[in-house]
Amino acid sequence: MRLRFAAVIHKDEESGYGVTVPDLPGCFSAGGTLEEAIESAHEAVACHLEGLLMDGEPVPEQAPLEEHRASDDGDGIRALVRIDADSPWS
């Protein structure tokens, strides 16, 4: 089973890219380039999910992608982070 999490990537003028994952409160990452930011988001989601499971917490439900598309995230770039739930969050 594959899990899909929407990510929002923002670029500040004086720094790199910041990434938030709306369905996983507290999950964020960053990267110097857009490619690094997306890779970092994948690692952040995997670590966040692993932490939830280690703490016995449930994995939050993912909002429908249409809901994310309609949300007001300013000028953020939207991306999908896919995690294979059948393996150890690779």
PDB file of N, CA, C and O in Angstrom:
ATOM      1  N   MET A   1       0.851  -1.179   0.000  1.00  0.00           N
ATOM      2  CA  MET A   1       0.000   0.000   0.000  1.00  0.00           C
ATOM      3  C   MET A   1       0.896   1.242   0.000  1.00  0.00           C
ATOM      4  O   MET A   1       1.896   1.316   0.714  1.00  0.00           O
ATOM      5  N   ARG A   2       0.506   2.198  -0.815  1.00  0.00           N
ATOM      6  CA  ARG A   2       1.258   3.449  -0.877  1.00  0.00           C
ATOM      7  C   ARG A   2       0.433   4.557  -0.252  1.00  0.00           C
ATOM      8  O   ARG A   2      -0.757   4.703  -0.529  1.00  0.00           O
ATOM      9  N   LEU A   3       1.083   5.326   0.590  1.00  0.00           N
ATOM     10  CA  LEU A   3       0.470   6.494   1.190  1.00  0.00           C
ATOM     11  C   LEU A   3       0.926   7.715   0.411  1.00  0.00           C
ATOM     12  O   LEU A   3       2.076   7.788  -0.022  1.00  0.00           O
ATOM     13  N   ARG A   4       0.027   8.669   0.234  1.00  0.00           N
ATOM     14  CA  ARG A   4       0.352   9.908  -0.477  1.00  0.00           C
ATOM     15  C   ARG A   4       0.063  11.085   0.437  1.00  0.00           C
ATOM     16  O   ARG A   4      -1.036  11.214   0.975  1.00  0.00           O
ATOM     17  N   PHE A   5       1.043  11.925   0.603  1.00  0.00           N
ATOM     18  CA  PHE A   5       0.876  13.116   1.420  1.00  0.00           C
ATOM     19  C   PHE A   5       1.174  14.342   0.574  1.00  0.00           C
ATOM     20  O   PHE A   5       2.200  14.421  -0.102  1.00  0.00           O
ATOM     21  N   ALA A   6       0.260  15.287   0.626  1.00  0.00           N
ATOM     22  CA  ALA A   6       0.472  16.548  -0.076  1.00  0.00           C
ATOM     23  C   ALA A   6       1.510  17.359   0.690  1.00  0.00           C
ATOM     24  O   ALA A   6       1.494  17.401   1.921  1.00  0.00           O
ATOM     25  N   ALA A   7       2.396  17.990  -0.031  1.00  0.00           N
ATOM     26  CA  ALA A   7       3.411  18.866   0.560  1.00  0.00           C
ATOM     27  C   ALA A   7       3.290  20.230  -0.106  1.00  0.00           C
ATOM     28  O   ALA A   7       2.934  20.340  -1.279  1.00  0.00           O
ATOM     29  N   VAL A   8       3.592  21.255   0.663  1.00  0.00           N
ATOM     30  CA  VAL A   8       3.578  22.620   0.123  1.00  0.00           C
ATOM     31  C   VAL A   8       4.991  23.183   0.284  1.00  0.00           C
ATOM     32  O   VAL A   8       5.547  23.196   1.382  1.00  0.00           O
ATOM     33  N   ILE A   9       5.552  23.640  -0.814  1.00  0.00           N
ATOM     34  CA  ILE A   9       6.920  24.134  -0.837  1.00  0.00           C
ATOM     35  C   ILE A   9       6.886  25.643  -1.061  1.00  0.00           C
ATOM     36  O   ILE A   9       6.256  26.136  -1.997  1.00  0.00           O
ATOM     37  N   HIS A  10       7.573  26.356  -0.184  1.00  0.00           N
ATOM     38  CA  HIS A  10       7.637  27.814  -0.281  1.00  0.00           C
ATOM     39  C   HIS A  10       9.090  28.240  -0.462  1.00  0.00           C
ATOM     40  O   HIS A  10      10.007  27.610   0.065  1.00  0.00           O
ATOM     41  N   LYS A  11       9.277  29.292  -1.198  1.00  0.00           N
ATOM     42  CA  LYS A  11      10.623  29.842  -1.412  1.00  0.00           C
ATOM     43  C   LYS A  11      10.684  31.237  -0.826  1.00  0.00           C
ATOM     44  O   LYS A  11       9.924  32.121  -1.222  1.00  0.00           O
ATOM     45  N   ASP A  12      11.593  31.431   0.122  1.00  0.00           N
ATOM     46  CA  ASP A  12      11.847  32.763   0.656  1.00  0.00           C
ATOM     47  C   ASP A  12      12.933  33.414  -0.193  1.00  0.00           C
ATOM     48  O   ASP A  12      13.829  32.735  -0.695  1.00  0.00           O
ATOM     49  N   GLU A  13      12.849  34.717  -0.348  1.00  0.00           N
ATOM     50  CA  GLU A  13      13.818  35.417  -1.192  1.00  0.00           C
ATOM     51  C   GLU A  13      15.245  35.288  -0.678  1.00  0.00           C
ATOM     52  O   GLU A  13      16.182  35.192  -1.471  1.00  0.00           O
ATOM     53  N   GLU A  14      15.423  35.284   0.645  1.00  0.00           N
ATOM     54  CA  GLU A  14      16.770  35.260   1.210  1.00  0.00           C
ATOM     55  C   GLU A  14      17.252  33.880   1.644  1.00  0.00           C
ATOM     56  O   GLU A  14      18.335  33.760   2.216  1.00  0.00           O
ATOM     57  N   SER A  15      16.466  32.837   1.381  1.00  0.00           N
ATOM     58  CA  SER A  15      16.892  31.501   1.824  1.00  0.00           C
ATOM     59  C   SER A  15      16.420  30.451   0.836  1.00  0.00           C
ATOM     60  O   SER A  15      15.944  30.768  -0.254  1.00  0.00           O
ATOM     61  N   GLY A  16      16.560  29.200   1.235  1.00  0.00           N
ATOM     62  CA  GLY A  16      16.169  28.090   0.381  1.00  0.00           C
ATOM     63  C   GLY A  16      14.676  27.845   0.418  1.00  0.00           C
ATOM     64  O   GLY A  16      13.882  28.753   0.666  1.00  0.00           O
ATOM     65  N   TYR A  17      14.318  26.618   0.171  1.00  0.00           N
ATOM     66  CA  TYR A  17      12.929  26.200   0.108  1.00  0.00           C
ATOM     67  C   TYR A  17      12.518  25.568   1.433  1.00  0.00           C
ATOM     68  O   TYR A  17      13.269  24.776   2.002  1.00  0.00           O
ATOM     69  N   GLY A  18      11.340  25.910   1.922  1.00  0.00           N
ATOM     70  CA  GLY A  18      10.770  25.301   3.110  1.00  0.00           C
ATOM     71  C   GLY A  18       9.580  24.446   2.705  1.00  0.00           C
ATOM     72  O   GLY A  18       8.835  24.804   1.793  1.00  0.00           O
ATOM     73  N   VAL A  19       9.398  23.311   3.384  1.00  0.00           N
ATOM     74  CA  VAL A  19       8.329  22.384   3.038  1.00  0.00           C
ATOM     75  C   VAL A  19       7.491  22.080   4.270  1.00  0.00           C
ATOM     76  O   VAL A  19       8.029  21.809   5.344  1.00  0.00           O
ATOM     77  N   THR A  20       6.179  22.126   4.113  1.00  0.00           N
ATOM     78  CA  THR A  20       5.262  21.679   5.156  1.00  0.00           C
ATOM     79  C   THR A  20       4.386  20.572   4.583  1.00  0.00           C
ATOM     80  O   THR A  20       4.182  20.481   3.373  1.00  0.00           O
ATOM     81  N   VAL A  21       3.871  19.730   5.484  1.00  0.00           N
ATOM     82  CA  VAL A  21       2.993  18.629   5.101  1.00  0.00           C
ATOM     83  C   VAL A  21       1.706  18.810   5.902  1.00  0.00           C
ATOM     84  O   VAL A  21       1.643  18.407   7.063  1.00  0.00           O
ATOM     85  N   PRO A  22       0.677  19.413   5.296  1.00  0.00           N
ATOM     86  CA  PRO A  22      -0.525  19.770   6.040  1.00  0.00           C
ATOM     87  C   PRO A  22      -1.204  18.619   6.782  1.00  0.00           C
ATOM     88  O   PRO A  22      -1.768  18.835   7.854  1.00  0.00           O
ATOM     89  N   ASP A  23      -1.163  17.407   6.240  1.00  0.00           N
ATOM     90  CA  ASP A  23      -1.810  16.267   6.898  1.00  0.00           C
ATOM     91  C   ASP A  23      -1.004  15.718   8.064  1.00  0.00           C
ATOM     92  O   ASP A  23      -1.501  14.879   8.816  1.00  0.00           O
ATOM     93  N   LEU A  24       0.233  16.177   8.227  1.00  0.00           N
ATOM     94  CA  LEU A  24       1.092  15.716   9.322  1.00  0.00           C
ATOM     95  C   LEU A  24       1.575  16.940  10.107  1.00  0.00           C
ATOM     96  O   LEU A  24       2.690  17.414   9.887  1.00  0.00           O
ATOM     97  N   PRO A  25       0.750  17.450  11.012  1.00  0.00           N
ATOM     98  CA  PRO A  25       1.153  18.633  11.777  1.00  0.00           C
ATOM     99  C   PRO A  25       2.515  18.438  12.445  1.00  0.00           C
ATOM    100  O   PRO A  25       2.772  17.415  13.081  1.00  0.00           O
ATOM    101  N   GLY A  26       3.370  19.431  12.288  1.00  0.00           N
ATOM    102  CA  GLY A  26       4.710  19.365  12.857  1.00  0.00           C
ATOM    103  C   GLY A  26       5.740  18.746  11.932  1.00  0.00           C
ATOM    104  O   GLY A  26       6.924  18.706  12.266  1.00  0.00           O
ATOM    105  N   CYS A  27       5.311  18.265  10.780  1.00  0.00           N
ATOM    106  CA  CYS A  27       6.240  17.675   9.810  1.00  0.00           C
ATOM    107  C   CYS A  27       6.647  18.757   8.821  1.00  0.00           C
ATOM    108  O   CYS A  27       5.811  19.305   8.103  1.00  0.00           O
ATOM    109  N   PHE A  28       7.933  19.054   8.791  1.00  0.00           N
ATOM    110  CA  PHE A  28       8.433  20.077   7.881  1.00  0.00           C
ATOM    111  C   PHE A  28       9.870  19.740   7.504  1.00  0.00           C
ATOM    112  O   PHE A  28      10.527  18.940   8.171  1.00  0.00           O
ATOM    113  N   SER A  29      10.341  20.343   6.451  1.00  0.00           N
ATOM    114  CA  SER A  29      11.717  20.144   6.012  1.00  0.00           C
ATOM    115  C   SER A  29      12.121  21.323   5.150  1.00  0.00           C
ATOM    116  O   SER A  29      11.365  22.284   4.999  1.00  0.00           O
ATOM    117  N   ALA A  30      13.304  21.246   4.590  1.00  0.00           N
ATOM    118  CA  ALA A  30      13.810  22.336   3.758  1.00  0.00           C
ATOM    119  C   ALA A  30      14.872  21.799   2.811  1.00  0.00           C
ATOM    120  O   ALA A  30      15.331  20.666   2.950  1.00  0.00           O
ATOM    121  N   GLY A  31      15.252  22.620   1.857  1.00  0.00           N
ATOM    122  CA  GLY A  31      16.316  22.274   0.936  1.00  0.00           C
ATOM    123  C   GLY A  31      16.809  23.515   0.219  1.00  0.00           C
ATOM    124  O   GLY A  31      16.071  24.488   0.061  1.00  0.00           O
ATOM    125  N   GLY A  32      18.049  23.477  -0.210  1.00  0.00           N
ATOM    126  CA  GLY A  32      18.635  24.599  -0.920  1.00  0.00           C
ATOM    127  C   GLY A  32      18.116  24.756  -2.329  1.00  0.00           C
ATOM    128  O   GLY A  32      18.091  25.864  -2.864  1.00  0.00           O
ATOM    129  N   THR A  33      17.696  23.649  -2.942  1.00  0.00           N
ATOM    130  CA  THR A  33      17.101  23.671  -4.279  1.00  0.00           C
ATOM    131  C   THR A  33      15.737  23.006  -4.187  1.00  0.00           C
ATOM    132  O   THR A  33      15.414  22.364  -3.188  1.00  0.00           O
ATOM    133  N   LEU A  34      14.951  23.162  -5.225  1.00  0.00           N
ATOM    134  CA  LEU A  34      13.636  22.538  -5.247  1.00  0.00           C
ATOM    135  C   LEU A  34      13.757  21.016  -5.166  1.00  0.00           C
ATOM    136  O   LEU A  34      12.985  20.366  -4.462  1.00  0.00           O
ATOM    137  N   GLU A  35      14.723  20.454  -5.882  1.00  0.00           N
ATOM    138  CA  GLU A  35      14.933  19.005  -5.845  1.00  0.00           C
ATOM    139  C   GLU A  35      15.324  18.528  -4.448  1.00  0.00           C
ATOM    140  O   GLU A  35      14.829  17.506  -3.974  1.00  0.00           O
ATOM    141  N   GLU A  36      16.215  19.276  -3.793  1.00  0.00           N
ATOM    142  CA  GLU A  36      16.621  18.920  -2.430  1.00  0.00           C
ATOM    143  C   GLU A  36      15.443  19.032  -1.466  1.00  0.00           C
ATOM    144  O   GLU A  36      15.310  18.217  -0.552  1.00  0.00           O
ATOM    145  N   ALA A  37      14.598  20.027  -1.663  1.00  0.00           N
ATOM    146  CA  ALA A  37      13.439  20.213  -0.795  1.00  0.00           C
ATOM    147  C   ALA A  37      12.474  19.036  -0.911  1.00  0.00           C
ATOM    148  O   ALA A  37      11.944  18.566   0.096  1.00  0.00           O
ATOM    149  N   ILE A  38      12.248  18.566  -2.117  1.00  0.00           N
ATOM    150  CA  ILE A  38      11.344  17.426  -2.316  1.00  0.00           C
ATOM    151  C   ILE A  38      11.941  16.163  -1.708  1.00  0.00           C
ATOM    152  O   ILE A  38      11.229  15.399  -1.056  1.00  0.00           O
ATOM    153  N   GLU A  39      13.225  15.932  -1.910  1.00  0.00           N
ATOM    154  CA  GLU A  39      13.884  14.758  -1.310  1.00  0.00           C
ATOM    155  C   GLU A  39      13.842  14.848   0.212  1.00  0.00           C
ATOM    156  O   GLU A  39      13.590  13.851   0.889  1.00  0.00           O
ATOM    157  N   SER A  40      14.083  16.012   0.736  1.00  0.00           N
ATOM    158  CA  SER A  40      14.043  16.227   2.178  1.00  0.00           C
ATOM    159  C   SER A  40      12.631  15.995   2.723  1.00  0.00           C
ATOM    160  O   SER A  40      12.469  15.470   3.825  1.00  0.00           O
ATOM    161  N   ALA A  41      11.620  16.382   1.959  1.00  0.00           N
ATOM    162  CA  ALA A  41      10.232  16.162   2.377  1.00  0.00           C
ATOM    163  C   ALA A  41       9.940  14.675   2.485  1.00  0.00           C
ATOM    164  O   ALA A  41       9.252  14.244   3.411  1.00  0.00           O
ATOM    165  N   HIS A  42      10.450  13.894   1.558  1.00  0.00           N
ATOM    166  CA  HIS A  42      10.261  12.436   1.603  1.00  0.00           C
ATOM    167  C   HIS A  42      10.860  11.873   2.892  1.00  0.00           C
ATOM    168  O   HIS A  42      10.219  11.081   3.583  1.00  0.00           O
ATOM    169  N   GLU A  43      12.075  12.277   3.211  1.00  0.00           N
ATOM    170  CA  GLU A  43      12.734  11.810   4.439  1.00  0.00           C
ATOM    171  C   GLU A  43      11.983  12.279   5.684  1.00  0.00           C
ATOM    172  O   GLU A  43      11.859  11.528   6.652  1.00  0.00           O
ATOM    173  N   ALA A  44      11.479  13.517   5.664  1.00  0.00           N
ATOM    174  CA  ALA A  44      10.759  14.056   6.822  1.00  0.00           C
ATOM    175  C   ALA A  44       9.461  13.291   7.059  1.00  0.00           C
ATOM    176  O   ALA A  44       9.127  12.976   8.201  1.00  0.00           O
ATOM    177  N   VAL A  45       8.732  12.990   5.992  1.00  0.00           N
ATOM    178  CA  VAL A  45       7.479  12.233   6.138  1.00  0.00           C
ATOM    179  C   VAL A  45       7.770  10.843   6.671  1.00  0.00           C
ATOM    180  O   VAL A  45       7.088  10.372   7.581  1.00  0.00           O
ATOM    181  N   ALA A  46       8.782  10.177   6.112  1.00  0.00           N
ATOM    182  CA  ALA A  46       9.137   8.830   6.578  1.00  0.00           C
ATOM    183  C   ALA A  46       9.503   8.839   8.063  1.00  0.00           C
ATOM    184  O   ALA A  46       9.046   7.982   8.819  1.00  0.00           O
ATOM    185  N   CYS A  47      10.314   9.790   8.476  1.00  0.00           N
ATOM    186  CA  CYS A  47      10.710   9.882   9.896  1.00  0.00           C
ATOM    187  C   CYS A  47       9.520  10.227  10.786  1.00  0.00           C
ATOM    188  O   CYS A  47       9.390   9.695  11.889  1.00  0.00           O
ATOM    189  N   HIS A  48       8.666  11.105  10.315  1.00  0.00           N
ATOM    190  CA  HIS A  48       7.493  11.497  11.091  1.00  0.00           C
ATOM    191  C   HIS A  48       6.579  10.289  11.306  1.00  0.00           C
ATOM    192  O   HIS A  48       6.109  10.053  12.419  1.00  0.00           O
ATOM    193  N   LEU A  49       6.328   9.527  10.241  1.00  0.00           N
ATOM    194  CA  LEU A  49       5.477   8.342  10.353  1.00  0.00           C
ATOM    195  C   LEU A  49       6.094   7.299  11.270  1.00  0.00           C
ATOM    196  O   LEU A  49       5.397   6.692  12.084  1.00  0.00           O
ATOM    197  N   GLU A  50       7.382   7.091  11.142  1.00  0.00           N
ATOM    198  CA  GLU A  50       8.072   6.139  12.007  1.00  0.00           C
ATOM    199  C   GLU A  50       7.944   6.560  13.471  1.00  0.00           C
ATOM    200  O   GLU A  50       7.707   5.717  14.335  1.00  0.00           O
ATOM    201  N   GLY A  51       8.095   7.845  13.757  1.00  0.00           N
ATOM    202  CA  GLY A  51       7.947   8.345  15.116  1.00  0.00           C
ATOM    203  C   GLY A  51       6.547   8.133  15.658  1.00  0.00           C
ATOM    204  O   GLY A  51       6.380   7.749  16.816  1.00  0.00           O
ATOM    205  N   LEU A  52       5.533   8.381  14.825  1.00  0.00           N
ATOM    206  CA  LEU A  52       4.153   8.152  15.258  1.00  0.00           C
ATOM    207  C   LEU A  52       3.939   6.691  15.632  1.00  0.00           C
ATOM    208  O   LEU A  52       3.350   6.383  16.668  1.00  0.00           O
ATOM    209  N   LEU A  53       4.422   5.804  14.784  1.00  0.00           N
ATOM    210  CA  LEU A  53       4.245   4.373  15.042  1.00  0.00           C
ATOM    211  C   LEU A  53       5.007   3.928  16.283  1.00  0.00           C
ATOM    212  O   LEU A  53       4.500   3.119  17.060  1.00  0.00           O
ATOM    213  N   MET A  54       6.210   4.442  16.478  1.00  0.00           N
ATOM    214  CA  MET A  54       6.998   4.081  17.662  1.00  0.00           C
ATOM    215  C   MET A  54       6.314   4.565  18.939  1.00  0.00           C
ATOM    216  O   MET A  54       6.432   3.927  19.985  1.00  0.00           O
ATOM    217  N   ASP A  55       5.599   5.689  18.859  1.00  0.00           N
ATOM    218  CA  ASP A  55       4.893   6.232  20.014  1.00  0.00           C
ATOM    219  C   ASP A  55       3.493   5.649  20.174  1.00  0.00           C
ATOM    220  O   ASP A  55       2.763   6.021  21.093  1.00  0.00           O
ATOM    221  N   GLY A  56       3.120   4.736  19.282  1.00  0.00           N
ATOM    222  CA  GLY A  56       1.798   4.132  19.358  1.00  0.00           C
ATOM    223  C   GLY A  56       0.678   5.051  18.911  1.00  0.00           C
ATOM    224  O   GLY A  56      -0.488   4.820  19.231  1.00  0.00           O
ATOM    225  N   GLU A  57       1.030   6.091  18.172  1.00  0.00           N
ATOM    226  CA  GLU A  57       0.044   7.058  17.682  1.00  0.00           C
ATOM    227  C   GLU A  57      -0.463   6.616  16.306  1.00  0.00           C
ATOM    228  O   GLU A  57       0.273   5.990  15.544  1.00  0.00           O
ATOM    229  N   PRO A  58      -1.711   6.941  15.994  1.00  0.00           N
ATOM    230  CA  PRO A  58      -2.219   6.589  14.662  1.00  0.00           C
ATOM    231  C   PRO A  58      -1.660   7.521  13.592  1.00  0.00           C
ATOM    232  O   PRO A  58      -1.303   8.667  13.867  1.00  0.00           O
ATOM    233  N   VAL A  59      -1.593   7.017  12.393  1.00  0.00           N
ATOM    234  CA  VAL A  59      -1.211   7.846  11.252  1.00  0.00           C
ATOM    235  C   VAL A  59      -2.442   8.674  10.876  1.00  0.00           C
ATOM    236  O   VAL A  59      -3.503   8.105  10.617  1.00  0.00           O
ATOM    237  N   PRO A  60      -2.324   9.987  10.842  1.00  0.00           N
ATOM    238  CA  PRO A  60      -3.489  10.821  10.500  1.00  0.00           C
ATOM    239  C   PRO A  60      -4.032  10.484   9.114  1.00  0.00           C
ATOM    240  O   PRO A  60      -3.290  10.099   8.211  1.00  0.00           O
ATOM    241  N   GLU A  61      -5.340  10.639   8.974  1.00  0.00           N
ATOM    242  CA  GLU A  61      -5.940  10.432   7.664  1.00  0.00           C
ATOM    243  C   GLU A  61      -5.485  11.519   6.712  1.00  0.00           C
ATOM    244  O   GLU A  61      -5.271  12.667   7.101  1.00  0.00           O
ATOM    245  N   GLN A  62      -5.345  11.137   5.476  1.00  0.00           N
ATOM    246  CA  GLN A  62      -4.926  12.079   4.454  1.00  0.00           C
ATOM    247  C   GLN A  62      -6.155  12.747   3.855  1.00  0.00           C
ATOM    248  O   GLN A  62      -7.105  12.070   3.461  1.00  0.00           O
ATOM    249  N   ALA A  63      -6.137  14.046   3.789  1.00  0.00           N
ATOM    250  CA  ALA A  63      -7.245  14.769   3.168  1.00  0.00           C
ATOM    251  C   ALA A  63      -7.245  14.474   1.673  1.00  0.00           C
ATOM    252  O   ALA A  63      -6.189  14.228   1.090  1.00  0.00           O
ATOM    253  N   PRO A  64      -8.411  14.495   1.055  1.00  0.00           N
ATOM    254  CA  PRO A  64      -8.459  14.300  -0.404  1.00  0.00           C
ATOM    255  C   PRO A  64      -7.609  15.354  -1.108  1.00  0.00           C
ATOM    256  O   PRO A  64      -7.526  16.498  -0.660  1.00  0.00           O
ATOM    257  N   LEU A  65      -6.987  14.963  -2.201  1.00  0.00           N
ATOM    258  CA  LEU A  65      -6.115  15.884  -2.930  1.00  0.00           C
ATOM    259  C   LEU A  65      -6.867  17.121  -3.404  1.00  0.00           C
ATOM    260  O   LEU A  65      -6.286  18.206  -3.451  1.00  0.00           O
ATOM    261  N   GLU A  66      -8.137  16.988  -3.753  1.00  0.00           N
ATOM    262  CA  GLU A  66      -8.928  18.145  -4.172  1.00  0.00           C
ATOM    263  C   GLU A  66      -9.018  19.178  -3.051  1.00  0.00           C
ATOM    264  O   GLU A  66      -9.014  20.382  -3.306  1.00  0.00           O
ATOM    265  N   GLU A  67      -9.098  18.702  -1.812  1.00  0.00           N
ATOM    266  CA  GLU A  67      -9.155  19.619  -0.677  1.00  0.00           C
ATOM    267  C   GLU A  67      -7.860  20.419  -0.565  1.00  0.00           C
ATOM    268  O   GLU A  67      -7.885  21.617  -0.283  1.00  0.00           O
ATOM    269  N   HIS A  68      -6.735  19.752  -0.785  1.00  0.00           N
ATOM    270  CA  HIS A  68      -5.449  20.454  -0.750  1.00  0.00           C
ATOM    271  C   HIS A  68      -5.333  21.442  -1.905  1.00  0.00           C
ATOM    272  O   HIS A  68      -4.813  22.545  -1.740  1.00  0.00           O
ATOM    273  N   ARG A  69      -5.819  21.038  -3.066  1.00  0.00           N
ATOM    274  CA  ARG A  69      -5.747  21.912  -4.238  1.00  0.00           C
ATOM    275  C   ARG A  69      -6.526  23.192  -3.994  1.00  0.00           C
ATOM    276  O   ARG A  69      -6.115  24.265  -4.435  1.00  0.00           O
ATOM    277  N   ALA A  70      -7.653  23.087  -3.294  1.00  0.00           N
ATOM    278  CA  ALA A  70      -8.515  24.232  -3.054  1.00  0.00           C
ATOM    279  C   ALA A  70      -8.058  25.090  -1.874  1.00  0.00           C
ATOM    280  O   ALA A  70      -8.580  26.188  -1.676  1.00  0.00           O
ATOM    281  N   SER A  71      -7.092  24.608  -1.088  1.00  0.00           N
ATOM    282  CA  SER A  71      -6.669  25.359   0.095  1.00  0.00           C
ATOM    283  C   SER A  71      -5.854  26.586  -0.310  1.00  0.00           C
ATOM    284  O   SER A  71      -5.283  26.643  -1.399  1.00  0.00           O
ATOM    285  N   ASP A  72      -5.815  27.547   0.578  1.00  0.00           N
ATOM    286  CA  ASP A  72      -5.091  28.792   0.311  1.00  0.00           C
ATOM    287  C   ASP A  72      -3.700  28.696   0.919  1.00  0.00           C
ATOM    288  O   ASP A  72      -3.508  29.012   2.094  1.00  0.00           O
ATOM    289  N   ASP A  73      -2.741  28.265   0.129  1.00  0.00           N
ATOM    290  CA  ASP A  73      -1.363  28.157   0.588  1.00  0.00           C
ATOM    291  C   ASP A  73      -0.497  29.233  -0.040  1.00  0.00           C
ATOM    292  O   ASP A  73       0.717  29.071  -0.159  1.00  0.00           O
ATOM    293  N   GLY A  74      -1.111  30.313  -0.435  1.00  0.00           N
ATOM    294  CA  GLY A  74      -0.355  31.391  -1.037  1.00  0.00           C
ATOM    295  C   GLY A  74       0.258  30.960  -2.346  1.00  0.00           C
ATOM    296  O   GLY A  74      -0.401  30.336  -3.178  1.00  0.00           O
ATOM    297  N   ASP A  75       1.513  31.290  -2.527  1.00  0.00           N
ATOM    298  CA  ASP A  75       2.186  30.970  -3.779  1.00  0.00           C
ATOM    299  C   ASP A  75       3.021  29.697  -3.673  1.00  0.00           C
ATOM    300  O   ASP A  75       3.965  29.512  -4.442  1.00  0.00           O
ATOM    301  N   GLY A  76       2.689  28.829  -2.741  1.00  0.00           N
ATOM    302  CA  GLY A  76       3.450  27.594  -2.562  1.00  0.00           C
ATOM    303  C   GLY A  76       3.298  26.637  -3.732  1.00  0.00           C
ATOM    304  O   GLY A  76       2.269  26.605  -4.406  1.00  0.00           O
ATOM    305  N   ILE A  77       4.341  25.865  -3.952  1.00  0.00           N
ATOM    306  CA  ILE A  77       4.340  24.814  -4.958  1.00  0.00           C
ATOM    307  C   ILE A  77       3.820  23.548  -4.285  1.00  0.00           C
ATOM    308  O   ILE A  77       4.261  23.201  -3.189  1.00  0.00           O
ATOM    309  N   ARG A  78       2.905  22.872  -4.919  1.00  0.00           N
ATOM    310  CA  ARG A  78       2.372  21.640  -4.347  1.00  0.00           C
ATOM    311  C   ARG A  78       3.092  20.439  -4.939  1.00  0.00           C
ATOM    312  O   ARG A  78       3.417  20.405  -6.126  1.00  0.00           O
ATOM    313  N   ALA A  79       3.332  19.459  -4.084  1.00  0.00           N
ATOM    314  CA  ALA A  79       3.984  18.223  -4.518  1.00  0.00           C
ATOM    315  C   ALA A  79       3.369  17.070  -3.748  1.00  0.00           C
ATOM    316  O   ALA A  79       2.712  17.282  -2.729  1.00  0.00           O
ATOM    317  N   LEU A  80       3.574  15.859  -4.225  1.00  0.00           N
ATOM    318  CA  LEU A  80       3.132  14.659  -3.521  1.00  0.00           C
ATOM    319  C   LEU A  80       4.347  13.912  -3.013  1.00  0.00           C
ATOM    320  O   LEU A  80       5.350  13.765  -3.712  1.00  0.00           O
ATOM    321  N   VAL A  81       4.237  13.443  -1.780  1.00  0.00           N
ATOM    322  CA  VAL A  81       5.260  12.593  -1.198  1.00  0.00           C
ATOM    323  C   VAL A  81       4.631  11.221  -1.076  1.00  0.00           C
ATOM    324  O   VAL A  81       3.623  11.052  -0.389  1.00  0.00           O
ATOM    325  N   ARG A  82       5.222  10.243  -1.739  1.00  0.00           N
ATOM    326  CA  ARG A  82       4.680   8.880  -1.703  1.00  0.00           C
ATOM    327  C   ARG A  82       5.576   8.009  -0.835  1.00  0.00           C
ATOM    328  O   ARG A  82       6.800   8.002  -0.964  1.00  0.00           O
ATOM    329  N   ILE A  83       4.909   7.269   0.060  1.00  0.00           N
ATOM    330  CA  ILE A  83       5.607   6.382   0.981  1.00  0.00           C
ATOM    331  C   ILE A  83       5.026   4.995   0.817  1.00  0.00           C
ATOM    332  O   ILE A  83       3.806   4.831   0.809  1.00  0.00           O
ATOM    333  N   ASP A  84       5.877   4.000   0.687  1.00  0.00           N
ATOM    334  CA  ASP A  84       5.440   2.609   0.583  1.00  0.00           C
ATOM    335  C   ASP A  84       5.240   2.077   2.001  1.00  0.00           C
ATOM    336  O   ASP A  84       6.204   1.870   2.739  1.00  0.00           O
ATOM    337  N   ALA A  85       3.975   1.857   2.372  1.00  0.00           N
ATOM    338  CA  ALA A  85       3.644   1.415   3.736  1.00  0.00           C
ATOM    339  C   ALA A  85       3.989  -0.057   3.972  1.00  0.00           C
ATOM    340  O   ALA A  85       3.967  -0.514   5.114  1.00  0.00           O
ATOM    341  N   ASP A  86       4.309  -0.807   2.910  1.00  0.00           N
ATOM    342  CA  ASP A  86       4.656  -2.218   3.083  1.00  0.00           C
ATOM    343  C   ASP A  86       6.124  -2.420   3.396  1.00  0.00           C
ATOM    344  O   ASP A  86       6.543  -3.539   3.694  1.00  0.00           O
ATOM    345  N   SER A  87       6.908  -1.364   3.335  1.00  0.00           N
ATOM    346  CA  SER A  87       8.319  -1.455   3.672  1.00  0.00           C
ATOM    347  C   SER A  87       8.615  -0.430   4.766  1.00  0.00           C
ATOM    348  O   SER A  87       7.774   0.423   5.049  1.00  0.00           O
ATOM    349  N   PRO A  88       9.777  -0.498   5.376  1.00  0.00           N
ATOM    350  CA  PRO A  88      10.074   0.447   6.466  1.00  0.00           C
ATOM    351  C   PRO A  88      10.288   1.875   5.979  1.00  0.00           C
ATOM    352  O   PRO A  88      11.400   2.400   6.037  1.00  0.00           O
ATOM    353  N   TRP A  89       9.211   2.500   5.496  1.00  0.00           N
ATOM    354  CA  TRP A  89       9.164   3.913   5.114  1.00  0.00           C
ATOM    355  C   TRP A  89      10.278   4.335   4.166  1.00  0.00           C
ATOM    356  O   TRP A  89      10.923   5.365   4.362  1.00  0.00           O
ATOM    357  N   SER A  90      10.488   3.537   3.154  1.00  0.00           N
ATOM    358  CA  SER A  90      11.521   3.895   2.179  1.00  0.00           C
ATOM    359  C   SER A  90      10.979   4.760   1.076  1.00  0.00           C
ATOM    360  O   SER A  90      11.721   5.148   0.174  1.00  0.00           O
TER     361      SER A  90
END
